[in-house]
Amino acid sequence: MNIRDYRDKVMGCWIGKNIGGSLGTPFEGIRGVFDVEYYVHDVSKGALANDDLDLQLVWLNAAEKYGRNLDSEILGEYWLSYIVADVSEYGMGKNNIAMGLLPPVSGWYNNKFRNSCGCFIRSEIWACLAPGHPEIAVKYAYEDAIVDHSEEGVYAEIFCAALQSAAFSENDASLLIKAGLSFIPEDCAIATAVKTAVESYKKGLSWKEARKKILRTVPGSFGSVPKGQEPEPDVPRGETGYNAPSNIGLMVMGWLYGEGDFSKAICIAAGCGEDTDCTAATIGALMGIIGGTVSIPKKWIDPIGDEIKTICVDLTKREKLRIPETIVEFTDRICTLMPVFMGEHCDIMGENGVELYMQKGDALMDSGVFKGRVGNRTDINFMFVEKLKEQPFGVRRKSIPFDVTLDYLGGIALREGEGKEIVLHIENNLVEQQWITVTWHVPGGWSVLPGKETVINLHQLHGATSLTDAGYTIIPNDVNKGRYDLILEIKSHGRLSTMYVPVMFISGPGAV
C-alpha cells in the first residue's frame, strides 16, 4: 500500500471515530432501543468531546517520545501525569499505580471495572501505527490495556486492535473477525459475544432481536433504565462493571447489520443503548479504515468538521504535551510516526515513495511470532493468546542479558505466617549460558525458601533461548503494616546489568 492510501484510511479512522462518538454520546448509559437517524445534539457547537478519542492523543505523545520501547509503565506514568479522568477503571488504575502497583496488577487489584469498556476504545492508535500487522498492534494494545483493565477488558482491546489493523489490508468481515478472535482465548466472554452477533446475523434475526440475544448471553450493567420507562423483563442486568463483552457484541452486531453502509451501522449501534459512544465510535473508526474518507457521507462530516475536543486531557500541561487540535494534524503525526513501529515492513525509499508491506488473508491470524516466555517451552515463538496468561499477575522486567516475569500467582495479599508463593519466569536473551544471582531484600525476621540468595544457571540450548522457572516462598513474620515494599535484585555474573524489581504486598482484611 502506498502512503497516500494509508493516510486516507487513517484520516477515515479518526473522522469516523469523531462522528460515532458525537452521535452516540447522548444515548450513553441508557438501556433501551432508539430509532436513531442523525445527531441529536446541537450541531452548531460542532463535535462532542469524548474520551474515546482524546486519550489516544496522550498515547500519541508517548509513542512519539519512546517509539517501540513503549510499554505499560510508560503509559501508566502518562496516565498519572496528563489525564484528569478519575472515574471507574480510569480512577482505579491511577489509584493503584499511585500506590505503587505495577501493571498488570494495577489493572486488576480491587478494580470492579476491570472488565469494562475503557480500553477497547483506545485501540485505534495501535492499529494505525501497525497497519496490516495485527501481531504488532496487539503488542502495544496489551501494554495499554493492562494499566487499568484485566481479563475481559484486556481481551476487548486486543480484539479491536487486531480487527482494525487487519482492516487496512482486507475488507471481508468474516476474515477480519476471524483475525481478531485468533488473538484472544476462544472461550472468553468477548469471543462469545462476537460469535453471538455473527450467528444472529447469519440466522436472519433483526438487529433488535440480535441486541436482546447479546444482552442475554453476556449480560452487562452499563445501561440504566430511565425514569418512567419500563425495564425489559427478558434483558437481565449484569454484574457492575462487567461491560466490555456485551458492548463488543453490540459493536460487531451494528457493523454487520450495517452491511457496509456507514450511516446505518453507527445508527444501529447508537440505537442499541448501553455504552453507545464507545460502540458507535469504534464502528465509525473501523468503517473509516476499511473504506477511507470517501466512504463517510458528508452529512456526518460537515456539522462537526475537523475539530477535536478534549475532556480527559490536562491541557494546563501543554508545555509537555503537543495535543492535536484537528483530525488532519492527528493523522499527519501518526503517518510520520508509523515507520518507527512498522520497521522492516515499511520501505521509506520505495520507487513510489513510502510503501507499506501488509499481511493478507490467513497471515493476519495469530501465528506465533512473539518473543517471550510460556510454560516450559524452549522455543521463543508463541501464540499471542498465550501471552495473555501473564495477566493479571505477571509483572515483566527487561534487560539486555535476560527478561524476567514476576508472577504473583493468586494475588498480592500477605498474611502473618502464611507462605506467599512467587514464580520467576526467566528468559535468557543471549545465545550463551549465564549464571545469575537472585537476592531477596526482605524485612528482618522474614524467611524466603529456598533462600534469600540463590544462584541459577540459564542454559543455552543449541542456539535457542533458555526459559527457566524459579519458585520461591516468602514467609512473613510480625506483619504489622498494611503495605510492604520489597526489592528483588537479579545480577548476571560477569555483565554490567543488574535488575531491581519492586515487589509489593498488601496485608489486612481487605487484601486480595
FIMARKE-556601 format. One record per residue (C-alpha): residue number from 1; x, y, z. Coordinates in steps of 0.001 Angstrom, whole numbers. Example, Ala and Ser with C-alpha at 12.3 -4.5 7.8 and 13.67 -1.06 7.14 Angstrom:
2
[1, [12300, -4500, 7800]]
[2, [13670, -1060, 7140]]
***
This chain:
512
[1, [0, 0, 0]]
[2, [1308, 3461, -816]]
[3, [1455, 6231, 1747]]
[4, [-1428, 8187, 160]]
[5, [-3890, 5337, 501]]
[6, [-2663, 4632, 4008]]
[7, [-3085, 8260, 5043]]
[8, [-6626, 8327, 3671]]
[9, [-7534, 5290, 5770]]
[10, [-6010, 6835, 8890]]
[11, [-7948, 10019, 8203]]
[12, [-11105, 7951, 7732]]
[13, [-10442, 6216, 11033]]
[14, [-10351, 9425, 13068]]
[15, [-13177, 11126, 11214]]
[16, [-15319, 8047, 11786]]
[17, [-14272, 7924, 15430]]
[18, [-15219, 11563, 15961]]
[19, [-18580, 11122, 14224]]
[20, [-19526, 7945, 16081]]
[21, [-18563, 9403, 19434]]
[22, [-20592, 12547, 18811]]
[23, [-23615, 10540, 17631]]
[24, [-23537, 8042, 20487]]
[25, [-22735, 10274, 23465]]
[26, [-26331, 11489, 24081]]
[27, [-27501, 7866, 24395]]
[28, [-24627, 6712, 26591]]
[29, [-25583, 4746, 29684]]
[30, [-29241, 4305, 28709]]
[31, [-30843, 886, 28354]]
[32, [-33404, 646, 25603]]
[33, [-33952, 719, 21852]]
[34, [-33860, 4009, 19960]]
[35, [-34618, 4919, 16377]]
[36, [-31551, 6975, 15531]]
[37, [-31127, 8664, 12164]]
[38, [-28834, 11616, 12820]]
[39, [-27096, 13654, 15504]]
[40, [-29399, 14709, 18330]]
[41, [-27040, 17217, 19981]]
[42, [-26776, 20875, 18996]]
[43, [-24582, 20544, 15918]]
[44, [-23955, 24282, 15865]]
[45, [-21490, 23526, 18646]]
[46, [-19567, 21051, 16489]]
[47, [-18217, 17730, 17745]]
[48, [-18779, 16495, 21275]]
[49, [-15764, 15900, 23490]]
[50, [-15158, 12214, 24010]]
[51, [-12620, 10149, 25953]]
[52, [-12647, 7529, 23197]]
[53, [-10590, 9894, 21081]]
[54, [-8744, 12234, 23416]]
[55, [-6992, 9557, 25488]]
[56, [-5263, 8493, 22294]]
[57, [-3891, 11998, 21842]]
[58, [-1878, 11403, 25009]]
[59, [-738, 7996, 23747]]
[60, [463, 9712, 20572]]
[61, [2790, 11886, 22643]]
[62, [4131, 8837, 24487]]
[63, [4632, 6929, 21234]]
[64, [6454, 9850, 19623]]
[65, [8901, 10030, 22507]]
[66, [9508, 6346, 23246]]
[67, [8757, 4607, 19949]]
[68, [8942, 830, 20033]]
[69, [10138, 907, 23636]]
[70, [6668, 1986, 24732]]
[71, [5277, -204, 27497]]
[72, [2667, -293, 30250]]
[73, [4800, 1510, 32818]]
[74, [5398, 4438, 30469]]
[75, [1690, 4618, 29675]]
[76, [926, 4390, 33386]]
[77, [3140, 7385, 34061]]
[78, [1351, 9305, 31319]]
[79, [-1989, 8430, 32952]]
[80, [-829, 9936, 36232]]
[81, [771, 12964, 34644]]
[82, [-1573, 14077, 31906]]
[83, [-5052, 12553, 32259]]
[84, [-7575, 14084, 34646]]
[85, [-10316, 11432, 34467]]
[86, [-10704, 9578, 37773]]
[87, [-13929, 7636, 37197]]
[88, [-14404, 3862, 37258]]
[89, [-11498, 1859, 35814]]
[90, [-9554, 5016, 34994]]
[91, [-9599, 6051, 38629]]
[92, [-8848, 2577, 39944]]
[93, [-5908, 2149, 37589]]
[94, [-4460, 5554, 38528]]
[95, [-5072, 4929, 42218]]
[96, [-3314, 1564, 42093]]
[97, [-340, 2975, 40187]]
[98, [-48, 5815, 42689]]
[99, [38, 3155, 45420]]
[100, [2977, 1513, 43649]]
[101, [1190, -1413, 41998]]
[102, [2717, -2133, 38607]]
[103, [767, -3249, 35526]]
[104, [-846, -5713, 35080]]
[105, [-1655, -5808, 38814]]
[106, [-2703, -2134, 38621]]
[107, [-5495, -3045, 36230]]
[108, [-6715, -5950, 38339]]
[109, [-6442, -5153, 42040]]
[110, [-9744, -4117, 43664]]
[111, [-10977, -2973, 40248]]
[112, [-14667, -3751, 39753]]
[113, [-14430, -2199, 36303]]
[114, [-11553, -4336, 35056]]
[115, [-13927, -5938, 32521]]
[116, [-15381, -2665, 31256]]
[117, [-15070, -645, 28070]]
[118, [-12429, 1946, 28881]]
[119, [-9558, 375, 26961]]
[120, [-11071, -1124, 23803]]
[121, [-11943, 2459, 22890]]
[122, [-8188, 3220, 22759]]
[123, [-7275, 555, 20207]]
[124, [-7228, 2599, 17002]]
[125, [-3858, 4261, 17510]]
[126, [-2101, 889, 17693]]
[127, [-3881, -299, 14544]]
[128, [-2927, 2896, 12695]]
[129, [714, 2571, 13759]]
[130, [793, -1075, 12612]]
[131, [-1476, -1255, 9537]]
[132, [-1958, -4740, 8181]]
[133, [150, -6184, 11012]]
[134, [-2104, -7127, 13907]]
[135, [758, -9047, 15512]]
[136, [2413, -5661, 16127]]
[137, [-768, -3759, 17001]]
[138, [-1826, -6191, 19727]]
[139, [1572, -6000, 21392]]
[140, [1031, -2325, 22214]]
[141, [-2698, -2689, 22795]]
[142, [-1822, -5194, 25512]]
[143, [586, -2782, 27191]]
[144, [-2125, -124, 27050]]
[145, [-4930, -2319, 28369]]
[146, [-3220, -3813, 31423]]
[147, [-2674, -399, 33018]]
[148, [-6327, -75, 34069]]
[149, [-8087, -3272, 32934]]
[150, [-7783, -7011, 33250]]
[151, [-9295, -10216, 31859]]
[152, [-12234, -9461, 29507]]
[153, [-11388, -5761, 29388]]
[154, [-7943, -6619, 28048]]
[155, [-9320, -9159, 25571]]
[156, [-11654, -6471, 24222]]
[157, [-8820, -4116, 23289]]
[158, [-6736, -6935, 21814]]
[159, [-9679, -7997, 19640]]
[160, [-10351, -4459, 18397]]
[161, [-6696, -3651, 17703]]
[162, [-6257, -6839, 15664]]
[163, [-9526, -6300, 13802]]
[164, [-8719, -2685, 12942]]
[165, [-5126, -3366, 11937]]
[166, [-6260, -6178, 9639]]
[167, [-8868, -3826, 8133]]
[168, [-6078, -1812, 6493]]
[169, [-5379, -4726, 4156]]
[170, [-8661, -6669, 3960]]
[171, [-12337, -5716, 3994]]
[172, [-14149, -9055, 4312]]
[173, [-15975, -9038, 7653]]
[174, [-15668, -12777, 8223]]
[175, [-11919, -12713, 7677]]
[176, [-11441, -9645, 9872]]
[177, [-13474, -11127, 12725]]
[178, [-11534, -14369, 12437]]
[179, [-8290, -12404, 12690]]
[180, [-9477, -10527, 15775]]
[181, [-10649, -13680, 17517]]
[182, [-7381, -15505, 16835]]
[183, [-5561, -13283, 19348]]
[184, [-7864, -13892, 22339]]
[185, [-8944, -17046, 24219]]
[186, [-11629, -18869, 22256]]
[187, [-13700, -19485, 25387]]
[188, [-13643, -15919, 26769]]
[189, [-16791, -13800, 27019]]
[190, [-15576, -11357, 24344]]
[191, [-15332, -14230, 21867]]
[192, [-18764, -15481, 22961]]
[193, [-20295, -12034, 22386]]
[194, [-18721, -11724, 18932]]
[195, [-19887, -15191, 17905]]
[196, [-23394, -14410, 19154]]
[197, [-23521, -11307, 16964]]
[198, [-22274, -13242, 13942]]
[199, [-24733, -16110, 14471]]
[200, [-27648, -13697, 14919]]
[201, [-26840, -12008, 11633]]
[202, [-26424, -15284, 9761]]
[203, [-29764, -16587, 11098]]
[204, [-31602, -13536, 9828]]
[205, [-32618, -12088, 13185]]
[206, [-33455, -8399, 13166]]
[207, [-30890, -6148, 14807]]
[208, [-33268, -5540, 17680]]
[209, [-33599, -9294, 18223]]
[210, [-29829, -9660, 17971]]
[211, [-29373, -6936, 20585]]
[212, [-31525, -8839, 23070]]
[213, [-29753, -12096, 22370]]
[214, [-26368, -10492, 23037]]
[215, [-27534, -8830, 26253]]
[216, [-28987, -12127, 27477]]
[217, [-25900, -14146, 26539]]
[218, [-23329, -11805, 28109]]
[219, [-25321, -9513, 30429]]
[220, [-23841, -6088, 31003]]
[221, [-24515, -3338, 33504]]
[222, [-23765, -143, 31590]]
[223, [-27310, 731, 30554]]
[224, [-29727, 2070, 33159]]
[225, [-33472, 2247, 32563]]
[226, [-34615, 5903, 32537]]
[227, [-37313, 7059, 34942]]
[228, [-40795, 6468, 33601]]
[229, [-39639, 3684, 31286]]
[230, [-40443, 46, 31931]]
[231, [-37429, -2306, 32144]]
[232, [-37197, -5126, 29649]]
[233, [-38098, -8287, 31601]]
[234, [-36065, -10543, 29303]]
[235, [-32881, -8420, 29424]]
[236, [-31005, -9122, 32666]]
[237, [-28681, -6709, 34390]]
[238, [-25124, -7992, 34646]]
[239, [-22561, -7556, 37371]]
[240, [-21473, -3955, 37948]]
[241, [-18514, -3125, 35734]]
[242, [-18879, -6181, 33514]]
[243, [-19497, -4197, 30344]]
[244, [-16925, -4987, 27657]]
[245, [-18382, -8313, 26396]]
[246, [-21915, -7000, 25743]]
[247, [-20713, -3776, 24149]]
[248, [-18191, -5533, 21920]]
[249, [-21055, -7798, 20842]]
[250, [-23250, -4784, 20061]]
[251, [-20408, -3110, 18176]]
[252, [-19835, -6148, 15952]]
[253, [-23581, -6539, 15509]]
[254, [-24014, -2923, 14389]]
[255, [-21148, -3292, 11943]]
[256, [-22559, -6487, 10400]]
[257, [-26138, -5260, 10191]]
[258, [-24933, -2024, 8648]]
[259, [-23842, -4117, 5656]]
[260, [-21239, -1632, 4515]]
[261, [-23432, 1443, 4985]]
[262, [-21636, 3835, 7342]]
[263, [-24791, 5684, 8399]]
[264, [-26828, 2548, 9015]]
[265, [-24092, 895, 11077]]
[266, [-23424, 3764, 13501]]
[267, [-27159, 4481, 13902]]
[268, [-27879, 858, 14803]]
[269, [-25086, 961, 17383]]
[270, [-26417, 4169, 18916]]
[271, [-29928, 2730, 18805]]
[272, [-28927, -218, 20988]]
[273, [-28227, 1901, 24057]]
[274, [-25593, 834, 26635]]
[275, [-22106, 2339, 26040]]
[276, [-23169, 3984, 22810]]
[277, [-20364, 6489, 22372]]
[278, [-17907, 3584, 22506]]
[279, [-19795, 1232, 20180]]
[280, [-20675, 3857, 17567]]
[281, [-17194, 5420, 17664]]
[282, [-15466, 2051, 17271]]
[283, [-17688, 1153, 14306]]
[284, [-17101, 4574, 12757]]
[285, [-13344, 4155, 13063]]
[286, [-13396, 609, 11664]]
[287, [-15508, 1566, 8662]]
[288, [-13371, 4642, 8093]]
[289, [-10308, 2374, 7888]]
[290, [-11991, -60, 5519]]
[291, [-13497, 2486, 3135]]
[292, [-11359, 5577, 3642]]
[293, [-12725, 9097, 3719]]
[294, [-14830, 8619, 595]]
[295, [-16996, 6078, 2419]]
[296, [-18169, 8619, 5015]]
[297, [-21135, 10740, 3894]]
[298, [-20608, 14497, 4007]]
[299, [-23782, 14915, 6061]]
[300, [-21888, 13461, 9020]]
[301, [-18658, 15376, 8475]]
[302, [-19927, 18871, 7727]]
[303, [-21572, 19657, 11098]]
[304, [-18550, 18687, 13206]]
[305, [-15751, 19448, 10778]]
[306, [-12128, 18686, 11576]]
[307, [-12195, 19743, 15201]]
[308, [-11036, 17596, 18128]]
[309, [-12434, 18437, 21555]]
[310, [-10935, 17030, 24729]]
[311, [-12473, 16083, 28040]]
[312, [-9868, 13946, 29837]]
[313, [-6566, 15627, 28968]]
[314, [-4901, 18075, 31361]]
[315, [-4431, 20997, 28983]]
[316, [-2574, 23012, 31633]]
[317, [474, 20901, 30764]]
[318, [760, 21912, 27144]]
[319, [4456, 22643, 27630]]
[320, [4922, 18869, 27983]]
[321, [2212, 17672, 25599]]
[322, [1522, 18575, 21991]]
[323, [-2179, 17808, 21703]]
[324, [-3528, 17790, 18129]]
[325, [-6449, 20152, 17695]]
[326, [-7602, 18755, 14353]]
[327, [-8057, 15382, 12690]]
[328, [-5627, 16466, 9975]]
[329, [-2855, 17169, 12474]]
[330, [-3521, 13913, 14325]]
[331, [-3433, 11969, 11062]]
[332, [-226, 13599, 9831]]
[333, [1627, 12897, 13065]]
[334, [582, 9246, 13040]]
[335, [1666, 8881, 9420]]
[336, [5057, 10360, 10305]]
[337, [5449, 8014, 13277]]
[338, [4167, 4838, 11615]]
[339, [7506, 3723, 10027]]
[340, [9068, 3561, 13502]]
[341, [6570, 896, 14536]]
[342, [6386, -898, 11183]]
[343, [10165, -1263, 10880]]
[344, [11120, -3658, 8107]]
[345, [7506, -3761, 6898]]
[346, [7804, -200, 5609]]
[347, [10076, 966, 2782]]
[348, [10570, 4719, 3037]]
[349, [12754, 4711, -93]]
[350, [10371, 2812, -2333]]
[351, [10055, 3567, -6043]]
[352, [6682, 5219, -5455]]
[353, [7569, 6886, -2190]]
[354, [6812, 5235, 1141]]
[355, [5493, 1700, 642]]
[356, [3850, -451, 3311]]
[357, [4051, -4231, 3161]]
[358, [969, -5667, 4825]]
[359, [-154, -9135, 5771]]
[360, [-3070, -10596, 3836]]
[361, [-5563, -13405, 4344]]
[362, [-4655, -16067, 6873]]
[363, [-1331, -14315, 7545]]
[364, [-3355, -11828, 9595]]
[365, [-4127, -14504, 12189]]
[366, [-2139, -15077, 15362]]
[367, [605, -17317, 14029]]
[368, [3125, -17434, 16833]]
[369, [5685, -14750, 16081]]
[370, [6104, -13262, 19555]]
[371, [9263, -13460, 21559]]
[372, [8608, -14439, 25133]]
[373, [8173, -16994, 27858]]
[374, [5320, -19506, 28053]]
[375, [5085, -22556, 30302]]
[376, [8026, -24951, 29957]]
[377, [8526, -24444, 26241]]
[378, [12039, -23881, 24985]]
[379, [11241, -22003, 21794]]
[380, [10794, -18248, 21700]]
[381, [7893, -18028, 19261]]
[382, [4471, -18427, 20798]]
[383, [853, -17580, 20146]]
[384, [-97, -14149, 21422]]
[385, [-3139, -15613, 23110]]
[386, [-691, -17431, 25386]]
[387, [899, -14136, 26409]]
[388, [-2437, -13160, 27872]]
[389, [-1887, -15830, 30524]]
[390, [654, -13469, 32120]]
[391, [-2152, -11193, 33209]]
[392, [-3303, -10282, 35763]]
[393, [-295, -11193, 37952]]
[394, [2765, -11279, 35706]]
[395, [4898, -8150, 36161]]
[396, [7565, -8030, 33470]]
[397, [11058, -6509, 33625]]
[398, [13506, -6325, 30721]]
[399, [17266, -6123, 30401]]
[400, [19815, -6899, 27719]]
[401, [21005, -10272, 29079]]
[402, [17663, -11529, 30398]]
[403, [13978, -10718, 30863]]
[404, [12008, -11645, 33967]]
[405, [8291, -12009, 34597]]
[406, [7480, -11973, 38294]]
[407, [4282, -13978, 38749]]
[408, [2298, -13218, 41905]]
[409, [159, -16282, 41176]]
[410, [-3023, -15775, 43225]]
[411, [-2618, -12098, 44054]]
[412, [-680, -9698, 46282]]
[413, [-2254, -10436, 49674]]
[414, [98, -11153, 52567]]
[415, [-861, -12747, 55887]]
[416, [1048, -13422, 59076]]
[417, [2892, -16747, 58997]]
[418, [1399, -17857, 55660]]
[419, [3798, -18628, 52844]]
[420, [3316, -16490, 49742]]
[421, [4396, -18229, 46543]]
[422, [6143, -16322, 43775]]
[423, [7427, -17703, 40479]]
[424, [10071, -16020, 38329]]
[425, [9897, -16783, 34622]]
[426, [13396, -16010, 33324]]
[427, [14253, -15750, 29648]]
[428, [17876, -15838, 28560]]
[429, [18204, -13177, 25848]]
[430, [21744, -14244, 24927]]
[431, [22811, -17168, 22790]]
[432, [25183, -18211, 25537]]
[433, [24944, -19581, 29051]]
[434, [24647, -17294, 32054]]
[435, [24814, -17567, 35807]]
[436, [22511, -15189, 37629]]
[437, [22206, -14419, 41339]]
[438, [18734, -13744, 42722]]
[439, [18659, -11823, 46004]]
[440, [15519, -11056, 48002]]
[441, [15681, -7979, 50193]]
[442, [13014, -8624, 52839]]
[443, [12318, -7298, 56364]]
[444, [14256, -8799, 59253]]
[445, [12689, -11981, 60581]]
[446, [11145, -12911, 57236]]
[447, [12133, -16159, 55537]]
[448, [12499, -16991, 51862]]
[449, [12597, -20543, 50537]]
[450, [14796, -21937, 49059]]
[451, [16875, -18947, 50262]]
[452, [17210, -15181, 50307]]
[453, [20052, -15540, 47811]]
[454, [20130, -18226, 45142]]
[455, [22186, -18850, 42027]]
[456, [20554, -20032, 38800]]
[457, [22167, -21254, 35593]]
[458, [20456, -20047, 32418]]
[459, [21242, -22600, 29745]]
[460, [21759, -22036, 26053]]
[461, [20003, -24781, 24117]]
[462, [21869, -25234, 20839]]
[463, [21244, -21712, 19565]]
[464, [17803, -21335, 21152]]
[465, [16940, -19292, 24193]]
[466, [16752, -20850, 27633]]
[467, [13491, -20448, 29538]]
[468, [13704, -21089, 33259]]
[469, [11207, -21074, 36117]]
[470, [12346, -20350, 39659]]
[471, [9856, -20731, 42500]]
[472, [10103, -19004, 45884]]
[473, [8012, -18966, 49034]]
[474, [8117, -15827, 51164]]
[475, [7149, -16371, 54801]]
[476, [6353, -13110, 56623]]
[477, [6638, -12651, 60375]]
[478, [5434, -9788, 62562]]
[479, [3101, -8383, 59901]]
[480, [2066, -5035, 61376]]
[481, [1794, -2765, 58328]]
[482, [-748, -2522, 55565]]
[483, [1851, -2381, 52822]]
[484, [5271, -3920, 52298]]
[485, [7685, -2899, 49545]]
[486, [10394, -5446, 48812]]
[487, [13226, -5357, 46316]]
[488, [14220, -8305, 44178]]
[489, [17785, -7974, 42864]]
[490, [18914, -10070, 39901]]
[491, [22513, -9937, 38690]]
[492, [24127, -11645, 35710]]
[493, [27680, -12703, 36594]]
[494, [30367, -11036, 34522]]
[495, [27989, -8485, 32991]]
[496, [27032, -4881, 33700]]
[497, [23297, -5359, 34056]]
[498, [21656, -5624, 37462]]
[499, [17860, -5715, 37565]]
[500, [15888, -4371, 40523]]
[501, [12260, -5474, 40629]]
[502, [9890, -3739, 43078]]
[503, [7626, -6275, 44800]]
[504, [4603, -5019, 46724]]
[505, [2344, -6862, 49132]]
[506, [-856, -5669, 50811]]
[507, [-1956, -7006, 54192]]
[508, [-5143, -6574, 56175]]
[509, [-8755, -7710, 55990]]
[510, [-9394, -6192, 52559]]
[511, [-6283, -7559, 50860]]
[512, [-6841, -9877, 47889]]
***
